[in-house]
Amino acid sequence: MRDEQAVVERVEAALRRMPEIDFARHPIGVKLRGDVLTMEGEVSDIAAKKLALEQGAMPLEVRWVEDRIRVAPAVAMGDGEIRDHVRDALLGEPSLVECAVRLYARGAIVIGREPPVPARGAVDVSIDRGVVTLDGRTPSLSHKRLAGVLCWWVPGVRDVVNALAVVPPEEDNDGELADALRLIYDKNPFLDGAAIGVHAEGSIVTLRGWVASDEQRAMAERDAWFVTGVGHVVNRIEVHRS
């Protein structure tokens, strides 16, 4: 028990030192049972969530982090309203037109689409207290990542658990991660994707280029954090106001 408490104290001390997390305003509960570390709380944004989870995974004594960290929603929404926005996003995305899309409530399908040709994938969506869970399969890693970001773009969402499998399996790499983020920038109507350069190395993404406002610069960084597989974002985008 004493060793477990020492690990918890080390993790909490690391969280307190990180300005991105603001532990005083957004405390994160940390518990260690055996080699499983549980982290629970609500943070201000997706960057704080991912950085906190990284700190939790650092001690050698930790083999698994149970993620119960949620992101404070930009807009308060009930699950029904979130479901409507997620429905519109997924059904309206051209690259998912050959995938079945099913949205569940209380275990039953409430909204669904079966493509007219043999499906290249199936995206199953359930929502519980602002947490969107994606199950099923997609034909590529880019499809999986895009589906996750489309859900994150719904302002009432508190977390996205992206459990989509990629069938057939596809090996991830730096180029794939960078290409997925370029695709997401092209999908974002508030950004000029051609003006943003993306470089990926491991889980670290570096952004360069220019945007027209501080808000767009922050949006480009936030989109990068939303992408599955991104662990750090280095934002070197410049703001050029016309």
C-alpha positions in Angstrom: 0.0 0.0 0.0 2.8 2.4 0.8 4.5 1.8 -2.6 1.1 2.4 -4.3 0.7 5.7 -2.5 4.2 6.8 -3.4 3.3 6.2 -7.1 0.1 8.2 -6.8 1.9 11.1 -5.1 4.5 11.2 -7.9 1.8 11.3 -10.6 -0.1 14.0 -8.7 3.0 16.1 -8.3 3.7 15.8 -12.0 0.1 16.9 -12.8 0.4 19.9 -10.5 3.5 21.1 -12.3 1.9 21.2 -15.7 0.2 24.5 -16.6 -1.8 22.9 -19.4 -3.7 20.8 -16.8 -4.3 23.6 -14.1 -4.7 21.0 -11.4 -6.0 23.5 -8.9 -9.1 24.3 -11.0 -9.4 20.8 -12.6 -8.2 18.3 -10.0 -7.8 14.7 -11.3 -8.3 11.8 -8.9 -5.5 9.2 -9.1 -5.7 5.7 -7.7 -3.4 2.7 -8.1 -4.5 -0.9 -7.5 -1.9 -3.4 -8.4 -0.4 -2.2 -11.7 -3.6 -0.4 -12.9 -3.8 3.4 -12.4 -7.2 5.0 -12.5 -7.5 8.7 -13.4 -10.8 10.5 -13.0 -11.9 14.1 -13.3 -12.9 16.8 -15.8 -10.3 18.9 -17.6 -10.6 22.0 -19.7 -9.6 20.5 -23.1 -8.4 17.5 -25.0 -4.7 18.6 -24.7 -5.0 18.5 -20.9 -6.6 15.1 -21.0 -3.9 13.5 -23.2 -1.0 15.1 -21.3 -2.5 13.9 -18.0 -2.8 10.4 -19.3 0.8 10.5 -20.5 1.9 11.4 -17.0 -0.2 8.6 -15.5 1.5 6.0 -17.8 5.1 7.1 -17.0 5.8 5.2 -13.7 7.4 1.8 -14.3 4.9 0.4 -11.7 2.0 1.2 -14.0 1.1 -1.3 -16.8 -2.4 0.1 -17.6 -4.2 3.4 -17.2 -7.9 3.3 -16.8 -9.1 6.5 -18.4 -12.1 8.2 -16.7 -11.0 11.8 -17.6 -13.6 13.8 -19.4 -13.4 17.2 -21.2 -15.6 20.0 -20.1 -18.1 20.5 -23.0 -18.1 23.8 -25.0 -21.9 23.7 -24.9 -24.1 21.7 -22.5 -26.1 19.1 -24.5 -28.1 16.0 -23.6 -27.3 12.7 -25.2 -30.2 12.9 -27.6 -29.0 16.2 -29.0 -25.5 14.9 -29.2 -26.8 11.9 -31.0 -28.5 14.1 -33.6 -25.3 16.0 -34.3 -23.2 12.9 -34.5 -25.7 11.4 -36.9 -25.6 14.3 -39.2 -21.8 14.4 -39.2 -21.3 10.7 -39.9 -24.1 10.3 -42.4 -23.1 13.5 -44.2 -19.4 12.5 -44.6 -18.8 11.3 -48.2 -15.9 9.1 -47.3 -18.1 7.0 -45.0 -20.9 6.6 -47.6 -20.0 2.9 -48.1 -20.0 2.2 -44.4 -23.1 1.2 -42.4 -23.8 3.7 -39.6 -25.9 2.7 -36.6 -26.6 4.8 -33.5 -27.8 3.0 -30.4 -29.9 4.1 -27.4 -30.5 1.6 -24.5 -29.1 -1.2 -26.6 -31.5 -0.6 -29.6 -30.8 0.9 -32.9 -32.5 4.3 -33.1 -30.9 5.6 -36.3 -29.3 3.6 -39.0 -28.0 3.4 -42.5 -27.2 0.3 -44.5 -25.4 1.2 -47.7 -26.9 -0.1 -51.0 -23.7 -2.0 -51.8 -21.8 -4.5 -49.6 -20.6 -2.4 -46.7 -16.8 -1.6 -46.5 -17.3 -1.0 -42.8 -19.8 -0.4 -40.0 -19.7 2.4 -37.5 -21.7 1.6 -34.3 -22.3 4.6 -32.0 -23.5 4.7 -28.4 -23.6 7.8 -26.2 -23.7 7.9 -22.4 -23.6 11.2 -20.5 -21.7 13.0 -23.3 -19.2 10.1 -23.9 -19.3 8.8 -27.5 -18.2 5.2 -28.0 -17.4 4.1 -31.6 -17.4 0.3 -32.3 -17.3 -1.7 -35.5 -14.8 -1.5 -38.3 -13.5 0.9 -41.0 -11.6 0.2 -44.2 -8.6 2.3 -43.2 -6.9 4.2 -40.3 -7.8 7.5 -41.9 -11.5 6.5 -41.8 -11.2 5.6 -38.2 -9.4 8.8 -37.3 -11.8 11.0 -39.3 -14.9 9.3 -37.6 -13.4 10.1 -34.2 -12.7 13.8 -35.0 -16.2 14.2 -36.5 -17.6 13.2 -33.1 -15.2 15.5 -31.2 -16.4 18.4 -33.3 -19.8 18.1 -31.6 -19.5 20.8 -28.9 -21.4 18.9 -26.2 -19.1 15.8 -26.4 -17.1 15.1 -23.2 -15.0 12.2 -24.6 -14.7 9.9 -27.6 -13.8 6.3 -27.1 -12.6 5.2 -30.6 -12.7 1.4 -30.5 -13.1 1.0 -34.3 -11.1 -1.8 -35.8 -9.4 -1.4 -39.2 -10.2 -4.2 -41.6 -8.0 -5.4 -43.3 -5.4 -4.4 -40.7 -3.2 -1.5 -41.6 0.2 -0.7 -40.2 0.4 2.8 -38.7 3.3 5.1 -39.5 4.3 8.8 -39.5 3.1 9.4 -43.0 -0.3 7.9 -42.3 -0.7 10.0 -39.2 0.2 13.2 -41.1 -2.0 12.4 -44.0 -5.0 11.8 -41.7 -4.5 15.2 -40.1 -4.3 16.9 -43.5 -7.5 15.2 -44.4 -9.2 16.6 -41.3 -7.9 20.1 -42.0 -9.4 19.8 -45.5 -12.8 18.8 -43.9 -12.8 21.7 -41.5 -14.7 24.6 -43.2 -13.1 27.2 -40.9 -9.5 26.4 -41.9 -7.4 26.6 -45.1 -5.8 23.2 -45.0 -3.5 24.1 -47.9 -1.9 26.7 -45.7 -1.0 24.4 -42.8 2.0 22.1 -43.0 2.0 18.8 -40.9 5.0 16.8 -39.9 4.6 13.7 -37.7 7.3 11.8 -35.9 6.2 9.1 -33.6 3.2 10.5 -31.7 4.5 14.1 -32.0 2.9 16.3 -34.6 4.5 19.7 -35.6 2.3 22.3 -37.3 3.6 25.1 -39.5 2.1 27.6 -41.9 -0.2 30.5 -41.4 -3.8 31.3 -40.5 -5.8 34.5 -40.3 -6.6 34.6 -36.6 -5.6 33.4 -33.1 -8.9 31.4 -33.0 -7.9 29.5 -36.2 -4.5 28.8 -34.8 -6.0 27.4 -31.6 -8.5 25.4 -33.7 -5.8 23.8 -35.8 -4.0 22.7 -32.7 -7.1 21.4 -31.1 -7.9 19.3 -34.3 -4.5 17.8 -34.1 -5.0 16.8 -30.4 -8.3 15.2 -31.4 -6.6 12.7 -33.7 -6.1 9.2 -32.4 -2.4 8.4 -32.1 -1.3 12.0 -31.4 0.4 12.4 -28.1 2.0 15.9 -28.4 1.4 18.9 -30.7 4.1 21.5 -31.4 2.2 24.5 -32.8 4.4 26.8 -35.0 1.6 28.2 -37.0 1.9 32.0 -37.5 -1.0 34.4 -37.6 -1.1 36.7 -40.6 -4.0 39.2 -40.2 -5.0 40.8 -43.5 
